[in-house]
């Protein structure tokens, strides 16, 4: 089958069932991941769309881990083996080697989707192996720079049709899932309001000096946590359904990603990215909601910030795409989610023959919407003003089935549970006419759904006091 062809899935005549009610359809992601609760390597890729496929699975058969220093190892089903190559090349080779078509009686999967043969995350700080950018400081969570897991079989559900399917990539064989990663001593990152203001001032001084046009500044929130990470993800999804959600159990870390943003979608030789820049909260009435939407559409500062990132993404894709193929089919359109309005664009191109996943990552990672412009200098200033490595936050979470079938989010609205704490980062782009009060409030607005999912009625006040 060619890279651009539609994938197929196996119909289980005795096992497939249909969802009968809209309520049952909405609960399907939770129902299916409950099937895998307690199993090693459980995951859910949650598209929260009526016409999109979502997936869940557990018990990976192989795994690649890139440690903080760049050392890479692969679990082969029996033991760990070191990988003596650059981490980006190792990731591409692992994804390429694990590509597989489903087996058994096949039929078309409609609408087409990237089937999750390999699932995992790439941390923002993996970018140090692409560009020569210094570390900000320790990763407060202590998770690896990348964890990618290969699955022999996964479950899929499609809300619009009510179908639940089992996709089988490998026949059953004697292999063991990888053992848990060793726990690390987590730390509480320090970026209180005063530190945020200092970082904001440094970014604006760099803009005034002509070093950059824009940079993304993040802050970290840390709360004690003794709850159920999966249940927290389910509440977060119910509060703020988004098209690029994910839950990963990478023991001892659990990753809860509720992202609205697609970083990369690769289907054969077509590559797309959907940068988000520009935010307004939803209104309390239809009139207020429409006013806020129109305000976002016409805001000169938000649109200027957005256009900078679209230009950056066009340039990034241009490094790996055929000349003249990079287009912007959708520019700065308001997309409305359950709690927020966002400005979203689509940038699309046609990959050159011979371009591999390592080439794509070197050209595009990390995403421009969460770094700034120019990207490298913005990343250097981010490393200067943020006293912590970002870890999973603003990296990417998603899946692969070979190098030309990829679906990754930008890991914003993403929490990590570790060692009795839950870590949540939030941020936004700073430009010349940004206002520190407004930007700081926006970080709180973006965090509200997450904090409410924890049942933290006074969460913002508690976080601000830390």
C-alpha positions in Angstrom: 0.0 0.0 0.0 1.4 3.4 -0.9 1.9 6.0 1.8 -0.9 8.1 0.5 -3.5 5.3 0.4 -6.3 5.0 2.9 -5.6 2.6 5.7 -7.8 -0.3 6.5 -9.1 -1.8 9.7 -10.2 -5.3 10.7 -13.9 -5.9 11.4 -14.4 -8.2 14.3 -17.7 -9.8 13.4 -18.3 -11.1 17.0 -16.7 -8.1 18.8 -17.8 -5.0 17.0 -20.8 -3.2 18.4 -22.7 -0.1 17.7 -23.3 2.8 20.1 -27.0 3.4 20.3 -27.5 6.8 22.0 -25.8 10.2 21.8 -25.0 9.9 25.5 -23.3 6.6 25.0 -21.4 8.0 22.1 -20.1 10.9 24.2 -18.9 8.4 26.8 -17.2 6.1 24.4 -13.7 7.4 25.0 -14.0 6.9 28.7 -15.6 3.5 28.3 -12.8 2.3 26.0 -9.9 3.5 28.1 -11.5 1.9 31.2 -11.0 -1.3 29.3 -7.3 -0.6 29.6 -7.1 0.9 33.0 -4.3 -0.5 35.1 -2.6 -2.0 32.1 0.9 -0.8 31.3 1.3 1.9 28.7 -2.4 2.8 28.4 -3.3 5.6 26.1 -6.2 7.5 24.5 -6.1 9.7 21.5 -9.3 11.7 21.7 -10.4 13.7 18.7 -13.7 14.8 20.3 -15.3 15.2 16.9 -18.4 13.7 15.5 -16.7 12.7 12.2 -13.3 11.8 13.6 -11.8 8.5 14.8 -10.4 8.3 18.3 -8.2 5.5 19.7 -7.2 3.7 22.9 -4.8 0.9 23.7 -2.3 -0.6 26.2 0.5 -3.1 26.6 3.0 -1.8 24.1 5.3 -4.3 22.5 8.3 -2.0 21.9 9.3 1.4 23.1 11.9 4.1 22.4 13.0 6.4 25.2 15.2 9.5 24.7 16.7 10.5 28.1 17.3 14.0 29.3 21.0 14.0 28.1 20.1 12.5 24.7 21.0 8.9 25.4 18.5 6.7 23.5 17.4 3.2 24.2 14.8 0.8 22.7 12.8 -1.9 24.5 12.6 -4.9 22.1 10.0 -6.9 24.0 12.6 -8.6 26.2 15.3 -6.1 27.2 16.6 -2.6 26.7 19.1 -2.0 23.9 21.1 1.2 23.5 20.8 3.2 20.3 24.0 4.9 19.2 22.7 7.7 17.0 21.4 11.2 17.1 18.0 11.3 19.0 16.1 12.8 16.0 17.5 10.2 13.7 16.7 7.5 16.2 13.1 8.7 16.5 12.7 8.7 12.7 14.2 5.2 12.3 12.0 3.8 15.1 8.9 5.2 13.5 10.0 3.9 10.1 10.8 0.4 11.3 7.5 0.1 13.2 5.2 1.0 10.2 2.6 -1.8 9.7 -0.7 -2.4 8.0 -3.5 -4.0 9.9 -3.9 -7.7 9.4 -7.0 -9.9 8.9 -10.1 -9.1 7.0 -9.7 -5.5 5.8 -12.1 -2.8 4.8 -11.7 1.0 4.4 -11.6 3.2 7.5 -13.7 6.2 6.7 -13.1 9.0 7.2 -9.4 8.4 6.8 -7.2 8.6 9.9 -3.7 8.1 11.0 -3.7 4.7 12.7 -1.8 4.7 16.0 0.8 2.1 15.4 3.3 4.2 17.5 2.0 6.6 20.2 3.9 9.0 22.4 5.3 12.4 23.0 8.2 14.6 22.0 9.2 17.1 24.7 9.8 20.8 23.8 13.4 20.5 25.0 14.1 17.8 22.4 14.6 21.0 20.2 18.1 21.3 21.8 19.2 18.5 19.5 17.9 20.4 16.5 19.0 24.0 17.3 21.9 25.0 19.6 19.8 26.4 22.3 20.8 26.4 26.0 18.8 24.7 28.7 16.5 26.9 30.8 17.0 24.9 33.9 15.9 21.5 35.2 12.7 19.9 34.0 10.5 20.1 37.1 8.8 16.9 36.2 11.9 14.9 35.3 10.4 13.0 32.4 12.4 11.8 29.3 12.7 14.0 26.2 10.7 11.5 24.2 8.8 8.3 24.7 7.3 6.4 21.7 5.5 3.1 22.2 4.4 0.6 19.5 1.2 -1.3 19.9 0.1 -4.7 18.5 -3.6 -3.8 18.7 -5.7 -0.8 19.5 -9.4 0.1 19.8 -11.1 2.7 17.7 -14.4 4.5 17.9 -16.3 6.8 15.6 -19.0 9.0 17.2 -20.9 9.9 14.1 -21.5 6.3 13.1 -21.4 4.8 16.5 -18.9 2.1 15.4 -16.3 0.6 17.7 -13.5 -1.4 16.1 -10.4 -3.4 17.0 -7.4 -2.7 14.8 -4.8 -5.5 14.8 -1.2 -4.8 13.6 0.5 -8.0 14.9 -0.6 -11.4 15.8 -0.2 -12.3 19.5 3.3 -13.3 20.4 5.4 -13.7 23.5 6.6 -10.2 24.4 6.6 -8.2 27.6 5.7 -4.5 27.9 8.5 -2.3 28.9 9.1 -1.9 32.7 8.3 1.5 34.3 10.8 4.3 34.0 12.7 5.1 37.2 11.1 7.9 39.2 13.0 11.2 39.5 12.9 13.9 42.1 10.3 16.4 40.9 10.8 20.0 41.7 8.5 23.0 41.9 9.3 25.5 39.2 9.4 29.2 40.2 7.7 31.6 37.9 5.4 33.7 40.1 3.7 36.9 38.9 6.8 39.0 39.7 9.0 36.6 37.7 6.5 36.6 34.8 6.6 40.4 34.7 10.4 40.3 34.6 10.4 37.8 31.7 7.8 39.9 29.9 10.0 43.0 30.2 13.0 41.1 28.9 11.1 39.9 25.9 9.8 43.4 25.1 13.3 44.8 25.4 14.5 42.2 22.9 11.7 43.2 20.6 12.6 46.9 20.9 16.3 46.0 20.2 15.2 44.3 17.0 16.3 40.8 18.1 12.9 39.3 17.8 9.3 40.1 16.7 7.6 37.8 19.2 8.2 35.2 21.9 6.0 32.9 23.8 6.3 33.2 27.6 5.0 30.4 29.9 4.4 30.1 33.5 4.0 26.9 35.6 1.3 26.0 38.1 2.0 23.2 40.6 -0.7 21.7 42.8 -0.6 18.8 45.3 -2.5 15.9 43.7 -3.8 12.7 45.2 -6.6 12.0 42.7 -7.1 9.7 39.8 -5.3 11.0 36.7 -7.6 9.2 34.3 -10.7 10.6 36.0 -9.2 14.0 35.9 -8.7 13.7 32.2 -12.3 12.6 31.8 -13.5 15.7 33.7 -11.2 17.9 31.7 -12.5 16.5 28.5 -16.1 17.0 29.6 -15.4 20.6 30.6 -13.5 21.5 27.5 -13.7 19.0 24.6 -11.0 19.6 22.0 -10.0 17.9 18.7 -6.5 17.0 19.8 -6.8 15.5 23.3 -4.6 12.6 24.6 -4.0 10.6 27.8 -0.7 8.7 28.1 0.3 6.5 31.0 4.1 6.5 30.9 4.6 5.3 34.5 5.6 7.0 36.7 4.2 10.0 34.7 0.7 10.5 33.4 0.2 13.0 30.7 -3.2 14.7 30.3 -3.2 16.7 27.1 -6.3 18.8 26.2 -4.9 20.6 23.2 -7.0 22.4 20.5 -4.0 22.7 18.2 -2.7 20.4 15.5 1.1 20.6 15.1 1.6 18.2 12.2 -0.7 16.1 10.0 1.2 14.1 7.3 -0.7 12.0 4.8 1.5 10.7 2.1 3.3 13.7 0.6 0.9 16.2 2.0 1.9 18.0 5.2 -0.3 20.4 7.2 0.0 22.5 10.3 -2.7 24.5 12.0 -1.2 27.3 14.1 -3.3 28.9 16.8 -2.5 32.5 17.9 -5.2 34.8 19.4 -7.6 34.1 22.2 -10.8 35.3 23.7 -13.0 33.7 26.4 -16.5 32.6 25.5 -19.2 35.0 26.5 -21.9 34.5 29.2 -24.6 35.3 26.7 -25.0 34.8 23.0 -24.7 38.6 22.5 -21.5 38.8 24.6 -20.1 35.7 22.9 -20.6 37.2 19.4 -19.1 40.5 20.5 -16.0 38.7 21.8 -15.7 36.8 18.6 -15.9 39.9 16.5 -13.4 41.6 18.8 -10.9 38.8 18.2 -11.5 38.9 14.4 -10.7 42.6 14.3 -8.0 43.0 16.9 -4.9 44.4 15.1 -2.5 43.1 17.8 -3.9 39.6 17.7 -3.9 39.4 13.9 -0.4 40.8 13.6 0.9 38.2 16.1 -1.0 35.5 14.2 0.4 36.5 10.8 4.0 36.4 12.1 3.5 32.8 13.1 1.9 31.9 9.8 4.9 33.3 8.0 7.2 31.4 10.2 5.3 28.1 9.6 5.3 28.8 5.8 9.1 29.2 6.0 9.5 26.0 8.1 7.4 23.9 5.7 9.2 25.4 2.8 12.4 23.8 4.0 11.0 20.3 3.3 8.4 20.9 0.6 8.5 21.3 -3.1 9.0 24.8 -4.4 5.8 26.7 -4.8 3.7 24.0 -3.0 3.3 25.8 0.3 -0.1 27.5 0.6 -2.4 28.9 3.3 -5.9 27.6 2.6 -7.3 29.2 5.7 -6.0 32.4 7.3 -6.8 33.7 10.8 -10.3 32.3 11.0 -12.0 32.3 14.4 -12.6 28.7 15.7 -14.9 28.4 18.6 -14.4 25.9 21.3 -16.4 25.2 24.5 -14.6 27.8 26.6 -12.5 29.9 24.2 -12.4 31.5 20.8 -9.1 31.1 18.9 -7.6 32.4 15.6 -6.6 29.4 13.5 -4.8 29.1 10.2 -3.9 26.1 8.0 -0.5 26.0 6.2 -0.1 23.2 3.7 2.6 21.9 1.5 3.8 18.9 -0.6 6.8 17.1 0.8 9.8 16.6 -1.5 10.6 13.0 -2.5 13.1 11.4 -0.1 12.2 13.7 2.9 12.1 11.7 6.1 10.6 12.3 9.5 14.0 13.5 10.8 14.1 16.2 8.1 10.5 17.3 9.0 11.3 17.5 12.7 14.5 19.4 12.1 12.5 21.9 9.9 9.5 22.4 12.1 10.0 21.3 15.7 9.1 22.8 18.1 6.1 24.5 16.6 6.3 28.2 15.8 3.1 29.1 17.6 4.7 28.3 21.0 8.2 29.7 20.3 8.2 33.0 18.5 9.8 34.7 15.5 12.6 34.4 14.5 12.3 31.0 16.1 15.9 30.3 17.2 16.5 33.7 18.8 13.1 33.5 20.5 14.0 30.0 21.9 17.2 31.4 23.2 15.4 34.2 25.0 12.8 31.8 26.3 15.6 29.7 27.8 16.9 32.9 29.4 13.7 34.0 31.1 12.0 30.7 32.0 13.8 29.1 34.9 12.7 25.6 34.0 12.7 23.2 31.0 9.2 23.0 29.6 9.2 19.2 29.3 6.1 17.8 27.5 4.5 21.2 27.5 4.6 22.8 24.0 6.2 19.7 22.7 4.0 17.3 20.7 1.7 14.3 21.6 0.2 12.0 19.1 0.8 9.0 16.8 2.6 7.6 13.7 2.3 4.8 11.3 5.5 5.3 9.4 7.1 8.5 8.4 4.4 9.6 6.0 1.4 9.0 8.3 1.6 11.3 11.3 -0.8 13.1 13.6 0.7 15.3 16.4 -0.7 18.0 18.5 1.0 21.0 20.1 1.1 20.0 23.8 -0.6 23.1 25.2 -3.4 22.8 27.8 -1.3 19.8 29.0 -0.7 18.6 32.5 1.7 16.0 33.9 1.0 14.0 37.1 4.1 12.9 39.0 5.1 12.1 42.6 1.9 13.5 44.2 1.8 16.7 42.2 0.2 17.9 39.1 2.1 20.3 36.8 0.3 22.6 34.4 2.0 25.2 32.2 0.2 28.0 30.4 1.5 30.9 28.3 1.0 33.2 25.3 2.8 35.2 22.7 4.4 38.6 23.6 4.7 41.3 20.9 5.7 45.0 20.9 2.3 46.3 22.0 1.4 43.5 24.4 0.2 44.5 27.8 1.5 42.6 30.8 -1.7 42.7 32.7 -3.7 41.4 29.8 -1.2 38.7 29.0 -1.0 37.5 32.6 -4.9 37.4 32.7 -4.9 35.3 29.5 -2.7 32.7 31.1 -5.3 32.4 33.8 -8.1 32.2 31.3 -6.4 29.4 29.5 -5.9 27.5 32.7 -9.4 27.8 34.0 -10.9 24.7 32.5 -8.0 22.6 33.8 -8.3 24.0 37.3 -12.0 23.5 37.4 -11.5 19.9 36.4 -9.6 19.4 39.6 -12.5 20.8 41.6 -10.3 23.7 42.8 -12.9 26.4 43.4 -10.2 28.9 44.4 -7.5 27.5 42.3 -6.4 30.7 40.6 -5.9 32.4 44.0 -4.1 29.4 45.3 -1.8 29.2 42.3 -1.1 32.9 42.4 0.0 32.7 46.0 2.6 30.1 45.3 
